[in-house]
Amino acid sequence: MGHKAAPFLLFGVSALRVNLRSPVPSSFTAPSFLKNLYQGSGRTPPQSERDAPKSESEGRRRTISSCSNDSLNASGTPLTLRRISWRQRIFLRVASPMITSPSDMQHKDHLDGNDLLPLSPLPPTMEEDPLASLLQDESTTESTDGKKNSEDLQRLWRKAIHQQILLIRMEKENLKLEAASRDELQSRKIKLDYDEVGLCQKEVSNLWDKKLNCRTKIRFDMEEIYATLKEGVSKSKRGEIWQFLSVQYRLRHRLPSKQQPPNTTYIDLLKQLTAQQHAILVDLGRTFPTHPYFATQLGAGQLSLYNLLKAYSLLDQEVGYCQGISFVAGVLLLHMSEQQAFEMLKFLMYDLGFRKQYRPDMMSLQIQMYQLSRLLHDYHRDLYNHLEENEISPSLYAAPWFLTLFASQFALGFVARVFDIIFVQGTEVIFKVAICLLGNNKERIMACDNFESIVDFLKINIPDMTKDTMEKIITQVFEMDISKQLHAYEVEYHVINDEMLEASNSCDDTESFQKLEKANNQLKRQNMDLLEKLQVAHTKIQNLETNVETILSRESKMRNLIRSLEQEKSAYQRAVEQMRKYVPAHVLTDCEPLLKDLNCSPNNKTKTGSKQ
């Protein structure tokens, strides 16, 4: 709701500001008219009205002075405030809190008759303008009656106060807009706090403006774009130019559907949890620690960086989060908003193919190190031999260059120019920059005579370049073309890898045969031993089975014997029961011990205890 109302409010205030600067009849001003009203009614004006400006020029100067010089650009023309999204509002609050909340700037759609009129997006007509209607009513009243009755005075008094309140309200709204504009400009100034490499002339900037102002997706001539890019890029427009270059690339190259990133929005990704949270938080303080936008712990810069890295780790499950991506994301955030940076990070990773070097197997990075070694061997053979003699592999110094796109060690102005070319030429740019850096420092590197001094020079001295050296390297990068060589070296890497695997297999055939034969003999012996143990086990099993059969037979005989004895016992018990009927009671008492032995009670029935 807020992001739709803000442009509406800006337009309305600007319209009212223009209306204020229109000429007002000298015969009437709000304060002087109020004074006349008081004099006509015999009352004294309040202190707030006595302190009002005494002339029209003072009132107009007070209104006009509320427009700060910050709202004008270098040419003196008013600065047009662009549409800002709701996420950018949140960012502005976090980065540099606004004087008042944006909710105060929202347009109110429904007002009753007693409320103040809203700031209209269009200039008021004569009927809607309180000042115009006030003048019209005053002239009518004087022409008919010549005097003002109490009702007219009250009505004119209310309208005059209403007009004064509107003036004050417009001043407050102007202050809010100027504060928001200053905060946005301040945040943008902090982000772009780096020295540019190469100046972008006004003619070149105008060429970029013509391309950026094109609303439709038109394919421009790439040679023309490349020539304009060589002339330079203004850092204030660099983010928009990167987005323009990405659109031009996608118009010419369609990514296969299998390689497309998942279709999940940035907002939906932010609502999820990531398993990479700890690693991302640890690296926040290490990413551009000296830059003012990222220096504050969990400040606006670090929060935006965390959101961006978290969203990408959830989007790309294979890569997740890898050290180095934070620097790439940080460079993008310095030139655009979070959501725009997320789209450009996806473009770099998927469309340009940089995600390959961040995969867990690091196979692509190994191929890149081989390609760099081959390029160094072809372009600077003596430097290549010197590094080989001191056992310095490219992974020692070039791996951070490739994984962070030079952002971790080099000046931001130089890195931004490298990104300019990357958005046009892709991954080959990092090879060209690396070769130019090594070539321009070849003599100083060869002057180092040991491992430690060479590594220190590569990691410390090379990034510490002068501005002229940076411009020279960027010029060399534009003039270099190594795309065919890179493709040939990649094929060469795979061929050599396969050949080495085959050669190692052929050399080890004899040894592997002997090892297999020994292993086979050992398995045969183990098999014979197991067979002997198996035979012994079978014999034991047969003996046990015979014993089990004997025991089962004896058990059956015992069961039959028990059954016959129980039947005989039951017969005896029945006989005793019959005899008990004919024996006197005193005799049964004497025979009670005997009856107990037979499980027979003289007062109860006989317990047979037989088991069927």
Disulfide bonds with the S-S distance in Angstrom:
none
